[in-house]
Amino acid sequence: MDFDSERFCPQNIANTDACIGNELISGGVIPTSSCVNGLQDGDEVAPDVCPTPRPTCNTTTHHCE
């Protein structure tokens, strides 16, 4: 689980996505929030297919938006 760092630890300057890069651990069995990793994770409706409310995969952050 990735907690909102800014909400739970106000001394943190920025909230970072702790799930990015998890596909490199344990052969890709740990969920991520990357929309370009070939896996269906987060709220994707299929591997690397973002949901209707956030249909675009941001090429910089690799998150659905």
Distance bins in CASP14 RR format, pairs under 12 A and 6 or more apart:
PFRMAT RR
TARGET T0000
AUTHOR 0000-0000-0000
RMODE 2
METHOD distances of the structure
MODEL  1
1 8 0 0 0 0 0 1 0 0 0 0 0
1 17 0 0 0 0 0 1 0 0 0 0 0
1 18 0 0 0 0 1 0 0 0 0 0 0
1 19 0 0 0 0 1 0 0 0 0 0 0
1 22 0 0 0 0 0 1 0 0 0 0 0
1 30 0 0 0 0 0 1 0 0 0 0 0
1 31 0 0 0 0 1 0 0 0 0 0 0
1 33 0 0 0 0 0 1 0 0 0 0 0
1 42 0 0 0 0 0 1 0 0 0 0 0
2 8 0 0 0 0 0 1 0 0 0 0 0
2 15 0 0 0 0 1 0 0 0 0 0 0
2 16 0 0 0 0 1 0 0 0 0 0 0
2 17 1 0 0 1 0 0 0 0 0 0 0
2 18 1 0 1 0 0 0 0 0 0 0 0
2 19 1 0 1 0 0 0 0 0 0 0 0
2 20 0 0 0 0 1 0 0 0 0 0 0
2 21 0 0 0 0 0 1 0 0 0 0 0
2 22 0 0 0 0 1 0 0 0 0 0 0
2 30 0 0 0 0 0 1 0 0 0 0 0
2 31 0 0 0 0 1 0 0 0 0 0 0
2 32 0 0 0 0 1 0 0 0 0 0 0
2 33 1 0 0 1 0 0 0 0 0 0 0
2 41 0 0 0 0 0 1 0 0 0 0 0
2 42 0 0 0 0 0 1 0 0 0 0 0
2 63 0 0 0 0 0 1 0 0 0 0 0
3 9 0 0 0 0 1 0 0 0 0 0 0
3 12 0 0 0 0 0 1 0 0 0 0 0
3 15 0 0 0 0 1 0 0 0 0 0 0
3 16 0 0 0 0 0 1 0 0 0 0 0
3 17 0 0 0 0 0 1 0 0 0 0 0
3 18 1 0 0 1 0 0 0 0 0 0 0
3 19 0 0 0 0 0 1 0 0 0 0 0
4 10 0 0 0 0 0 1 0 0 0 0 0
4 12 0 0 0 0 1 0 0 0 0 0 0
4 14 0 0 0 0 0 1 0 0 0 0 0
4 15 1 0 1 0 0 0 0 0 0 0 0
4 16 0 0 0 0 0 1 0 0 0 0 0
4 17 0 0 0 0 0 1 0 0 0 0 0
4 18 0 0 0 0 0 1 0 0 0 0 0
5 11 0 0 0 0 1 0 0 0 0 0 0
5 12 1 0 1 0 0 0 0 0 0 0 0
5 13 0 0 0 0 1 0 0 0 0 0 0
5 14 1 0 0 1 0 0 0 0 0 0 0
5 15 1 0 1 0 0 0 0 0 0 0 0
5 16 1 0 0 1 0 0 0 0 0 0 0
5 17 0 0 0 0 1 0 0 0 0 0 0
5 18 0 0 0 0 1 0 0 0 0 0 0
6 12 1 0 0 1 0 0 0 0 0 0 0
6 13 0 0 0 0 1 0 0 0 0 0 0
6 14 1 0 0 1 0 0 0 0 0 0 0
6 15 1 0 1 0 0 0 0 0 0 0 0
6 16 0 0 0 0 1 0 0 0 0 0 0
7 15 1 0 0 1 0 0 0 0 0 0 0
8 15 0 0 0 0 1 0 0 0 0 0 0
9 15 0 0 0 0 1 0 0 0 0 0 0
9 16 0 0 0 0 0 1 0 0 0 0 0
12 18 0 0 0 0 0 1 0 0 0 0 0
16 33 0 0 0 0 0 1 0 0 0 0 0
16 61 0 0 0 0 0 1 0 0 0 0 0
16 63 0 0 0 0 0 1 0 0 0 0 0
17 31 0 0 0 0 0 1 0 0 0 0 0
17 32 0 0 0 0 1 0 0 0 0 0 0
17 33 1 0 1 0 0 0 0 0 0 0 0
17 34 0 0 0 0 1 0 0 0 0 0 0
17 35 0 0 0 0 0 1 0 0 0 0 0
17 42 0 0 0 0 0 1 0 0 0 0 0
17 58 0 0 0 0 0 1 0 0 0 0 0
17 61 1 0 0 1 0 0 0 0 0 0 0
17 62 0 0 0 0 1 0 0 0 0 0 0
17 63 1 0 0 1 0 0 0 0 0 0 0
17 64 0 0 0 0 0 1 0 0 0 0 0
18 25 0 0 0 0 0 1 0 0 0 0 0
18 30 0 0 0 0 0 1 0 0 0 0 0
18 31 0 0 0 0 0 1 0 0 0 0 0
18 32 0 0 0 0 1 0 0 0 0 0 0
18 33 0 0 0 0 1 0 0 0 0 0 0
19 25 0 0 0 0 0 1 0 0 0 0 0
19 28 0 0 0 0 0 1 0 0 0 0 0
19 30 0 0 0 0 1 0 0 0 0 0 0
19 31 1 0 0 1 0 0 0 0 0 0 0
19 32 1 0 1 0 0 0 0 0 0 0 0
19 33 1 0 1 0 0 0 0 0 0 0 0
19 34 1 0 0 1 0 0 0 0 0 0 0
19 35 0 0 0 0 0 1 0 0 0 0 0
19 37 0 0 0 0 0 1 0 0 0 0 0
19 39 0 0 0 0 0 1 0 0 0 0 0
19 41 1 0 0 1 0 0 0 0 0 0 0
19 42 0 0 0 0 1 0 0 0 0 0 0
19 61 0 0 0 0 0 1 0 0 0 0 0
19 62 0 0 0 0 0 1 0 0 0 0 0
19 63 0 0 0 0 1 0 0 0 0 0 0
20 30 0 0 0 0 0 1 0 0 0 0 0
20 31 0 0 0 0 0 1 0 0 0 0 0
20 32 1 0 0 1 0 0 0 0 0 0 0
20 33 1 0 0 1 0 0 0 0 0 0 0
20 34 1 0 1 0 0 0 0 0 0 0 0
20 35 0 0 0 0 0 1 0 0 0 0 0
20 36 0 0 0 0 0 1 0 0 0 0 0
20 37 0 0 0 0 1 0 0 0 0 0 0
20 41 0 0 0 0 0 1 0 0 0 0 0
20 42 0 0 0 0 0 1 0 0 0 0 0
20 61 0 0 0 0 1 0 0 0 0 0 0
20 62 1 0 0 1 0 0 0 0 0 0 0
20 63 0 0 0 0 1 0 0 0 0 0 0
21 27 0 0 0 0 0 1 0 0 0 0 0
21 28 0 0 0 0 1 0 0 0 0 0 0
21 30 0 0 0 0 1 0 0 0 0 0 0
21 31 0 0 0 0 0 1 0 0 0 0 0
21 32 1 0 1 0 0 0 0 0 0 0 0
21 33 0 0 0 0 1 0 0 0 0 0 0
21 34 1 0 0 1 0 0 0 0 0 0 0
21 36 0 0 0 0 0 1 0 0 0 0 0
21 37 1 0 0 1 0 0 0 0 0 0 0
21 39 0 0 0 0 0 1 0 0 0 0 0
21 41 0 0 0 0 0 1 0 0 0 0 0
21 62 0 0 0 0 1 0 0 0 0 0 0
22 28 1 0 0 1 0 0 0 0 0 0 0
22 29 0 0 0 0 1 0 0 0 0 0 0
22 30 1 0 1 0 0 0 0 0 0 0 0
22 31 1 0 0 1 0 0 0 0 0 0 0
22 32 1 0 1 0 0 0 0 0 0 0 0
22 33 0 0 0 0 1 0 0 0 0 0 0
22 34 0 0 0 0 1 0 0 0 0 0 0
22 37 0 0 0 0 1 0 0 0 0 0 0
22 39 0 0 0 0 1 0 0 0 0 0 0
22 41 0 0 0 0 1 0 0 0 0 0 0
22 42 0 0 0 0 0 1 0 0 0 0 0
23 29 0 0 0 0 1 0 0 0 0 0 0
23 30 1 0 0 1 0 0 0 0 0 0 0
23 31 0 0 0 0 1 0 0 0 0 0 0
23 32 1 0 1 0 0 0 0 0 0 0 0
23 33 0 0 0 0 0 1 0 0 0 0 0
23 34 1 0 0 1 0 0 0 0 0 0 0
23 35 0 0 0 0 0 1 0 0 0 0 0
23 36 0 0 0 0 1 0 0 0 0 0 0
23 37 1 0 1 0 0 0 0 0 0 0 0
23 38 1 0 0 1 0 0 0 0 0 0 0
23 39 1 0 1 0 0 0 0 0 0 0 0
23 40 0 0 0 0 0 1 0 0 0 0 0
23 41 1 0 0 1 0 0 0 0 0 0 0
23 42 0 0 0 0 0 1 0 0 0 0 0
23 47 0 0 0 0 0 1 0 0 0 0 0
23 48 0 0 0 0 0 1 0 0 0 0 0
23 62 0 0 0 0 0 1 0 0 0 0 0
24 30 0 0 0 0 1 0 0 0 0 0 0
24 32 0 0 0 0 1 0 0 0 0 0 0
24 34 0 0 0 0 0 1 0 0 0 0 0
24 37 0 0 0 0 1 0 0 0 0 0 0
24 39 0 0 0 0 0 1 0 0 0 0 0
25 31 0 0 0 0 0 1 0 0 0 0 0
25 32 0 0 0 0 1 0 0 0 0 0 0
25 37 0 0 0 0 0 1 0 0 0 0 0
26 32 0 0 0 0 0 1 0 0 0 0 0
26 39 0 0 0 0 0 1 0 0 0 0 0
27 37 0 0 0 0 0 1 0 0 0 0 0
27 39 0 0 0 0 1 0 0 0 0 0 0
28 34 0 0 0 0 0 1 0 0 0 0 0
28 37 0 0 0 0 1 0 0 0 0 0 0
28 38 0 0 0 0 1 0 0 0 0 0 0
28 39 1 0 0 1 0 0 0 0 0 0 0
28 40 0 0 0 0 0 1 0 0 0 0 0
28 41 0 0 0 0 1 0 0 0 0 0 0
28 47 0 0 0 0 0 1 0 0 0 0 0
29 39 0 0 0 0 1 0 0 0 0 0 0
29 41 0 0 0 0 0 1 0 0 0 0 0
30 37 0 0 0 0 0 1 0 0 0 0 0
30 39 0 0 0 0 1 0 0 0 0 0 0
30 41 0 0 0 0 1 0 0 0 0 0 0
30 42 0 0 0 0 0 1 0 0 0 0 0
31 37 0 0 0 0 0 1 0 0 0 0 0
31 39 0 0 0 0 1 0 0 0 0 0 0
31 40 0 0 0 0 1 0 0 0 0 0 0
31 41 1 0 1 0 0 0 0 0 0 0 0
31 42 1 0 1 0 0 0 0 0 0 0 0
31 43 0 0 0 0 0 1 0 0 0 0 0
31 44 0 0 0 0 1 0 0 0 0 0 0
32 38 0 0 0 0 1 0 0 0 0 0 0
32 39 1 0 0 1 0 0 0 0 0 0 0
32 40 0 0 0 0 0 1 0 0 0 0 0
32 41 1 0 1 0 0 0 0 0 0 0 0
32 42 1 0 0 1 0 0 0 0 0 0 0
32 43 0 0 0 0 0 1 0 0 0 0 0
32 44 0 0 0 0 1 0 0 0 0 0 0
32 47 0 0 0 0 0 1 0 0 0 0 0
32 48 0 0 0 0 0 1 0 0 0 0 0
32 62 0 0 0 0 1 0 0 0 0 0 0
32 63 0 0 0 0 0 1 0 0 0 0 0
32 64 0 0 0 0 0 1 0 0 0 0 0
33 39 0 0 0 0 0 1 0 0 0 0 0
33 40 0 0 0 0 0 1 0 0 0 0 0
33 41 1 0 0 1 0 0 0 0 0 0 0
33 42 1 0 1 0 0 0 0 0 0 0 0
33 43 0 0 0 0 1 0 0 0 0 0 0
33 44 0 0 0 0 1 0 0 0 0 0 0
33 48 0 0 0 0 0 1 0 0 0 0 0
33 50 0 0 0 0 0 1 0 0 0 0 0
33 54 0 0 0 0 0 1 0 0 0 0 0
33 57 0 0 0 0 0 1 0 0 0 0 0
33 58 0 0 0 0 0 1 0 0 0 0 0
33 61 0 0 0 0 1 0 0 0 0 0 0
33 62 1 0 0 1 0 0 0 0 0 0 0
33 63 1 0 1 0 0 0 0 0 0 0 0
33 64 0 0 0 0 1 0 0 0 0 0 0
33 65 0 0 0 0 0 1 0 0 0 0 0
34 40 0 0 0 0 0 1 0 0 0 0 0
34 41 1 0 0 1 0 0 0 0 0 0 0
34 42 0 0 0 0 1 0 0 0 0 0 0
34 44 0 0 0 0 1 0 0 0 0 0 0
34 47 0 0 0 0 0 1 0 0 0 0 0
34 48 0 0 0 0 1 0 0 0 0 0 0
34 50 0 0 0 0 0 1 0 0 0 0 0
34 57 0 0 0 0 1 0 0 0 0 0 0
34 58 0 0 0 0 0 1 0 0 0 0 0
34 59 0 0 0 0 0 1 0 0 0 0 0
34 61 0 0 0 0 1 0 0 0 0 0 0
34 62 1 0 1 0 0 0 0 0 0 0 0
34 63 1 0 0 1 0 0 0 0 0 0 0
34 64 0 0 0 0 1 0 0 0 0 0 0
35 41 0 0 0 0 1 0 0 0 0 0 0
35 42 0 0 0 0 1 0 0 0 0 0 0
35 43 0 0 0 0 0 1 0 0 0 0 0
35 44 1 0 0 1 0 0 0 0 0 0 0
35 45 0 0 0 0 0 1 0 0 0 0 0
35 46 0 0 0 0 0 1 0 0 0 0 0
35 47 0 0 0 0 1 0 0 0 0 0 0
35 48 1 0 1 0 0 0 0 0 0 0 0
35 49 0 0 0 0 1 0 0 0 0 0 0
35 50 1 0 1 0 0 0 0 0 0 0 0
35 51 0 0 0 0 0 1 0 0 0 0 0
35 54 0 0 0 0 1 0 0 0 0 0 0
35 55 0 0 0 0 0 1 0 0 0 0 0
35 56 0 0 0 0 1 0 0 0 0 0 0
35 57 1 1 0 0 0 0 0 0 0 0 0
35 58 1 0 0 1 0 0 0 0 0 0 0
35 59 0 0 0 0 1 0 0 0 0 0 0
35 60 0 0 0 0 0 1 0 0 0 0 0
35 61 0 0 0 0 1 0 0 0 0 0 0
35 62 1 0 1 0 0 0 0 0 0 0 0
35 63 1 0 0 1 0 0 0 0 0 0 0
35 64 1 0 1 0 0 0 0 0 0 0 0
35 65 0 0 0 0 1 0 0 0 0 0 0
36 44 0 0 0 0 0 1 0 0 0 0 0
36 47 0 0 0 0 0 1 0 0 0 0 0
36 48 1 0 1 0 0 0 0 0 0 0 0
36 49 0 0 0 0 0 1 0 0 0 0 0
36 50 0 0 0 0 0 1 0 0 0 0 0
36 56 0 0 0 0 0 1 0 0 0 0 0
36 57 1 0 0 1 0 0 0 0 0 0 0
36 58 0 0 0 0 1 0 0 0 0 0 0
36 59 0 0 0 0 1 0 0 0 0 0 0
36 60 0 0 0 0 0 1 0 0 0 0 0
36 61 0 0 0 0 0 1 0 0 0 0 0
36 62 1 0 1 0 0 0 0 0 0 0 0
36 63 0 0 0 0 1 0 0 0 0 0 0
36 64 0 0 0 0 0 1 0 0 0 0 0
37 44 0 0 0 0 1 0 0 0 0 0 0
37 47 0 0 0 0 1 0 0 0 0 0 0
37 48 1 0 0 1 0 0 0 0 0 0 0
37 57 0 0 0 0 0 1 0 0 0 0 0
37 62 1 0 0 1 0 0 0 0 0 0 0
37 63 0 0 0 0 0 1 0 0 0 0 0
38 44 0 0 0 0 1 0 0 0 0 0 0
38 46 0 0 0 0 1 0 0 0 0 0 0
38 47 1 0 1 0 0 0 0 0 0 0 0
38 48 1 0 1 0 0 0 0 0 0 0 0
38 49 0 0 0 0 1 0 0 0 0 0 0
38 57 0 0 0 0 0 1 0 0 0 0 0
38 62 0 0 0 0 0 1 0 0 0 0 0
39 46 0 0 0 0 0 1 0 0 0 0 0
39 47 1 0 1 0 0 0 0 0 0 0 0
39 48 1 0 0 1 0 0 0 0 0 0 0
39 49 0 0 0 0 0 1 0 0 0 0 0
39 62 0 0 0 0 0 1 0 0 0 0 0
40 46 1 0 1 0 0 0 0 0 0 0 0
40 47 1 0 1 0 0 0 0 0 0 0 0
40 48 1 0 0 1 0 0 0 0 0 0 0
40 49 1 0 0 1 0 0 0 0 0 0 0
40 50 0 0 0 0 0 1 0 0 0 0 0
40 51 0 0 0 0 0 1 0 0 0 0 0
40 64 0 0 0 0 0 1 0 0 0 0 0
41 47 0 0 0 0 1 0 0 0 0 0 0
41 48 0 0 0 0 1 0 0 0 0 0 0
41 49 0 0 0 0 0 1 0 0 0 0 0
41 50 0 0 0 0 0 1 0 0 0 0 0
41 62 0 0 0 0 0 1 0 0 0 0 0
41 63 0 0 0 0 0 1 0 0 0 0 0
41 64 0 0 0 0 0 1 0 0 0 0 0
42 48 0 0 0 0 0 1 0 0 0 0 0
42 49 0 0 0 0 0 1 0 0 0 0 0
42 50 0 0 0 0 1 0 0 0 0 0 0
42 51 0 0 0 0 1 0 0 0 0 0 0
42 54 0 0 0 0 0 1 0 0 0 0 0
42 63 0 0 0 0 1 0 0 0 0 0 0
42 64 0 0 0 0 1 0 0 0 0 0 0
43 49 0 0 0 0 0 1 0 0 0 0 0
43 50 0 0 0 0 1 0 0 0 0 0 0
43 51 1 0 1 0 0 0 0 0 0 0 0
43 52 0 0 0 0 0 1 0 0 0 0 0
43 53 0 0 0 0 1 0 0 0 0 0 0
43 54 1 0 0 1 0 0 0 0 0 0 0
43 55 0 0 0 0 0 1 0 0 0 0 0
43 63 0 0 0 0 0 1 0 0 0 0 0
43 64 1 0 0 1 0 0 0 0 0 0 0
43 65 0 0 0 0 0 1 0 0 0 0 0
44 50 1 0 0 1 0 0 0 0 0 0 0
44 51 1 0 0 1 0 0 0 0 0 0 0
44 52 0 0 0 0 0 1 0 0 0 0 0
44 54 0 0 0 0 1 0 0 0 0 0 0
44 55 0 0 0 0 0 1 0 0 0 0 0
44 57 0 0 0 0 1 0 0 0 0 0 0
44 62 0 0 0 0 0 1 0 0 0 0 0
44 63 0 0 0 0 0 1 0 0 0 0 0
44 64 1 0 0 1 0 0 0 0 0 0 0
45 51 1 0 1 0 0 0 0 0 0 0 0
45 52 1 0 0 1 0 0 0 0 0 0 0
45 53 0 0 0 0 0 1 0 0 0 0 0
45 54 0 0 0 0 0 1 0 0 0 0 0
45 55 0 0 0 0 1 0 0 0 0 0 0
45 64 0 0 0 0 1 0 0 0 0 0 0
47 57 0 0 0 0 0 1 0 0 0 0 0
48 56 0 0 0 0 0 1 0 0 0 0 0
48 57 1 0 0 1 0 0 0 0 0 0 0
48 62 0 0 0 0 1 0 0 0 0 0 0
48 63 0 0 0 0 0 1 0 0 0 0 0
48 64 0 0 0 0 1 0 0 0 0 0 0
49 55 0 0 0 0 1 0 0 0 0 0 0
49 56 0 0 0 0 0 1 0 0 0 0 0
49 57 0 0 0 0 1 0 0 0 0 0 0
49 64 0 0 0 0 1 0 0 0 0 0 0
50 56 1 0 0 1 0 0 0 0 0 0 0
50 57 1 0 1 0 0 0 0 0 0 0 0
50 58 0 0 0 0 1 0 0 0 0 0 0
50 62 0 0 0 0 0 1 0 0 0 0 0
50 63 0 0 0 0 1 0 0 0 0 0 0
50 64 1 1 0 0 0 0 0 0 0 0 0
50 65 1 0 0 1 0 0 0 0 0 0 0
51 57 0 0 0 0 0 1 0 0 0 0 0
51 63 0 0 0 0 0 1 0 0 0 0 0
51 64 1 0 0 1 0 0 0 0 0 0 0
51 65 0 0 0 0 0 1 0 0 0 0 0
52 64 0 0 0 0 0 1 0 0 0 0 0
53 64 0 0 0 0 1 0 0 0 0 0 0
53 65 0 0 0 0 1 0 0 0 0 0 0
54 61 0 0 0 0 0 1 0 0 0 0 0
54 63 0 0 0 0 1 0 0 0 0 0 0
54 64 1 0 1 0 0 0 0 0 0 0 0
54 65 1 0 1 0 0 0 0 0 0 0 0
55 64 1 0 0 1 0 0 0 0 0 0 0
55 65 0 0 0 0 1 0 0 0 0 0 0
56 62 0 0 0 0 0 1 0 0 0 0 0
56 63 0 0 0 0 1 0 0 0 0 0 0
56 64 1 0 0 1 0 0 0 0 0 0 0
56 65 1 0 1 0 0 0 0 0 0 0 0
57 63 1 0 0 1 0 0 0 0 0 0 0
57 64 1 0 1 0 0 0 0 0 0 0 0
57 65 1 0 0 1 0 0 0 0 0 0 0
58 64 1 0 0 1 0 0 0 0 0 0 0
58 65 1 0 1 0 0 0 0 0 0 0 0
59 65 0 0 0 0 0 1 0 0 0 0 0
END
